[in-house]
Amino acid sequence: MNSIAWLRSRLTSAALTAGGLLFPPACLLCSAEVEELQGPLLCLPCRDSLWQRNGSFCPKCALPYPELPNPTGDCAQCREHKPHFDAARTLGLYQLAVRQAVLRVKHAAFEPLTMQLGKLLAARLRSDAFDPAPDAVAPVPMHWLKRLWRGTSAAEILAQTVARELQLPCIADLARCKRFNAKQSHLPAGQRWDNVRDAYAVGWGFELKGARILLIDDVITTGATCSAIARELKRAGAERVYAAAVARTTLTY
């Protein structure tokens, strides 16, 4: 975590703590009063709506999947695209409250919500842990121009929070974006794999032989971005690459 990001995180946490002394804590998604301060600042109904525990999902790409004995993951999406990451976890599908949360965290004003979603995602990763466990966390990188324009990086804040909760190092510059891509959400799903091909590289000076890396993003759509980054990390020597996000869409074609 760089010094600016660390300072922003500390100031946000301090502001939330000080505010709680003056006003009853409120859910950062729906504004309802939150009674307990030990967990994320999200009310219980919002936590339940964000963390979708029902249903079966492909263990490799996190798409909805029939309840069949298949521990390694072999859904139609995995067979077609063969993603380079080894497994994926998300809080839920990109709909209703999950969609609302993801749209909000793309804006700097909602960084406190991003941090709380990171805590919830960490809890999800503890309950359904990757095996073998990752030894470092890294955000999906954003091109510096997009980062400057948006004023925030949800993936970076999520990664910092998940790393802190799981007591793992967060390497913010492990992967870098080499070019200003067309926005993935503006492209048909079939073009998204081509859009990110060769768009990412491993940061300078990293030794990744045998490393197990957990990539964090706000949403996994087709899995193309995480797969492109995982490919570069494995080329650099990483043994395993996992992907985790707040949301997973069902867009596959």
C-alpha positions in Angstrom: 0.0 0.0 0.0 1.5 3.4 -0.9 1.7 6.2 1.6 -1.2 8.2 0.1 -3.6 5.2 0.1 -2.5 4.3 3.6 -3.2 7.8 4.9 -6.6 7.9 3.2 -7.5 4.6 4.7 -6.5 5.7 8.2 -8.3 9.0 7.9 -11.5 7.3 6.7 -11.4 4.9 9.6 -10.7 7.7 12.1 -13.6 9.7 10.6 -16.0 6.7 10.9 -14.9 6.1 14.5 -15.3 9.8 15.5 -18.6 10.0 13.8 -19.9 7.0 15.7 -19.3 8.8 18.9 -21.6 11.7 17.9 -24.2 10.0 15.8 -25.7 6.5 15.8 -23.8 4.4 13.1 -25.8 4.0 9.9 -25.6 1.4 7.2 -23.5 2.7 4.4 -25.8 1.1 1.8 -29.3 1.9 3.0 -28.7 4.3 5.9 -30.6 2.2 8.5 -29.1 2.2 12.0 -26.4 -0.3 12.7 -26.5 -1.7 16.2 -23.1 -3.5 16.3 -19.8 -1.9 15.4 -17.6 -5.1 15.5 -18.4 -6.1 11.9 -18.9 -4.1 8.6 -20.9 -0.9 8.9 -23.8 -2.6 7.0 -27.1 -3.5 8.5 -28.0 -7.2 8.7 -30.6 -7.1 5.9 -28.0 -5.5 3.6 -25.3 -8.0 4.6 -27.7 -10.8 3.7 -28.6 -9.3 0.4 -25.0 -8.7 -0.5 -23.7 -12.1 0.5 -25.8 -14.5 -1.5 -25.2 -17.8 0.2 -27.8 -19.8 -1.7 -27.1 -21.5 -5.0 -24.2 -23.3 -6.5 -21.4 -21.6 -8.4 -18.5 -22.9 -10.5 -15.5 -23.1 -8.2 -13.2 -21.9 -11.0 -15.1 -18.9 -12.5 -17.9 -18.3 -10.0 -20.7 -18.5 -12.5 -24.0 -20.1 -11.4 -23.5 -23.8 -11.8 -25.6 -27.0 -11.3 -25.1 -28.8 -8.1 -22.9 -31.5 -9.5 -19.8 -33.2 -8.0 -17.1 -31.2 -9.8 -14.6 -29.7 -7.3 -12.2 -28.3 -10.0 -14.8 -26.4 -12.1 -15.7 -27.2 -15.6 -18.6 -25.1 -16.7 -19.3 -24.2 -20.3 -17.6 -20.8 -19.8 -14.4 -22.4 -18.4 -14.3 -25.0 -21.3 -14.7 -22.2 -23.9 -12.3 -19.6 -22.6 -10.0 -21.6 -20.3 -9.3 -18.8 -17.8 -5.8 -18.6 -16.5 -6.8 -18.0 -12.9 -7.3 -21.1 -10.8 -10.4 -20.3 -8.8 -12.8 -17.5 -8.1 -15.1 -16.3 -5.3 -17.6 -13.4 -5.2 -20.2 -12.1 -2.7 -23.1 -12.5 -5.2 -24.4 -11.9 -8.7 -24.5 -8.4 -10.2 -28.1 -7.6 -9.4 -30.3 -5.8 -6.9 -28.3 -4.7 -3.8 -25.0 -6.1 -5.1 -25.3 -4.1 -8.4 -26.2 -1.0 -6.4 -23.2 -1.3 -4.2 -20.8 -1.9 -7.2 -22.1 1.1 -9.0 -21.5 3.3 -5.9 -18.0 2.2 -5.2 -16.8 3.4 -8.6 -17.1 7.0 -7.1 -14.6 8.5 -4.6 -17.4 9.6 -2.3 -18.3 6.0 -1.5 -14.8 4.8 -0.4 -16.1 4.1 3.1 -18.6 1.7 1.5 -15.8 0.1 -0.5 -13.9 -0.6 2.7 -16.9 -2.2 4.3 -17.5 -4.4 1.2 -13.9 -5.4 1.5 -14.5 -6.6 5.0 -17.5 -8.6 3.9 -15.5 -10.1 1.0 -12.8 -11.1 3.4 -15.4 -12.9 5.5 -16.6 -14.7 2.4 -13.0 -15.8 1.6 -12.5 -17.1 5.1 -15.7 -19.1 5.0 -14.8 -20.7 1.6 -11.0 -20.5 1.6 -8.7 -21.1 -1.4 -6.5 -24.2 -1.1 -3.6 -23.7 -1.0 -4.0 -20.3 0.5 -2.7 -17.2 -1.2 0.4 -15.5 0.2 -0.2 -12.0 -1.2 -3.1 -9.8 -2.5 -3.1 -7.5 -5.5 -5.7 -5.3 -7.0 -6.7 -5.4 -10.7 -4.9 -2.3 -12.0 -6.5 0.7 -13.6 -4.8 2.7 -16.3 -3.3 5.9 -14.7 -5.5 8.2 -16.8 -8.7 6.4 -15.7 -7.4 6.5 -12.1 -6.8 10.2 -12.4 -10.2 10.9 -13.9 -12.2 8.7 -11.5 -10.2 9.8 -8.4 -10.5 6.4 -6.8 -9.8 2.7 -7.4 -12.4 0.4 -5.9 -10.2 -2.6 -6.7 -7.2 -1.1 -4.7 -9.3 -0.2 -1.7 -11.0 -3.6 -1.7 -7.6 -5.3 -2.0 -6.1 -3.3 0.9 -9.0 -4.1 3.1 -9.1 -7.8 2.2 -5.4 -8.1 2.8 -5.6 -6.4 6.2 -8.5 -8.6 7.2 -6.7 -11.8 6.1 -3.4 -10.6 7.4 -1.7 -10.8 4.0 0.6 -8.3 2.3 -1.1 -6.1 -0.4 1.1 -5.4 -3.4 -0.7 -2.5 -5.1 1.7 -2.3 -8.1 2.2 -6.0 -8.7 0.3 -5.8 -12.0 0.2 -2.7 -14.3 -2.1 -1.7 -17.1 0.0 -0.9 -20.2 -2.6 0.8 -22.4 -5.8 2.8 -22.2 -8.4 0.1 -23.2 -11.9 0.6 -24.3 -14.2 0.3 -21.3 -15.1 -3.4 -20.9 -18.8 -2.6 -20.0 -19.2 -0.8 -23.3 -18.2 -3.8 -25.3 -20.1 -7.0 -26.3 -19.0 -9.9 -24.1 -17.4 -11.6 -27.1 -15.0 -8.7 -27.7 -13.9 -8.3 -24.1 -11.3 -11.1 -24.2 -9.6 -9.4 -27.2 -9.8 -6.0 -25.6 -7.6 -7.0 -22.7 -5.2 -9.3 -24.5 -1.6 -8.1 -23.8 -3.0 -5.1 -21.9 -1.3 -6.0 -18.6 2.2 -6.7 -17.4 3.9 -7.6 -14.1 5.3 -4.6 -12.2 9.0 -4.1 -12.4 11.3 -5.9 -10.0 9.1 -8.6 -8.7 10.2 -12.2 -8.1 7.1 -14.4 -8.3 8.5 -17.9 -8.5 6.1 -20.2 -6.6 3.9 -17.3 -5.4 0.2 -17.7 -4.9 -1.6 -14.4 -5.7 -5.1 -13.3 -4.9 -6.4 -10.7 -7.5 -9.2 -8.4 -6.3 -11.7 -6.5 -8.4 -15.1 -4.9 -7.8 -16.9 -7.1 -10.4 -16.0 -10.1 -12.6 -18.0 -9.9 -15.9 -16.6 -12.4 -18.3 -13.4 -13.1 -16.4 -11.3 -11.7 -19.3 -9.5 -9.1 -17.3 -8.5 -11.4 -14.4 -7.5 -14.1 -16.9 -5.3 -11.7 -18.8 -3.5 -10.6 -15.6 -3.3 -14.2 -14.3 -1.6 -15.2 -17.5 1.2 -12.6 -17.0 1.6 -13.4 -13.4 2.1 -17.1 -14.2 4.5 -16.3 -17.0 6.5 -14.5 -14.3 6.6 -17.6 -12.2 3.4 -17.5 -10.0 2.2 -20.9 -9.0 -1.4 -20.1 -8.4 -3.6 -17.0 -9.2 -7.0 -16.6 -7.6 -9.7 -14.0 -8.3 -12.2 -12.5 -6.0 -14.8 -9.7 -6.4 -17.9 -8.2 -4.9 -20.0 -9.2 -7.9 -20.2 -11.7 -10.7 -22.3 -11.1 -13.8 -23.8 -13.8 -15.9 -22.7 -12.3 -19.2 -20.8 -15.1 -21.0 -21.1 -14.5 -24.7 
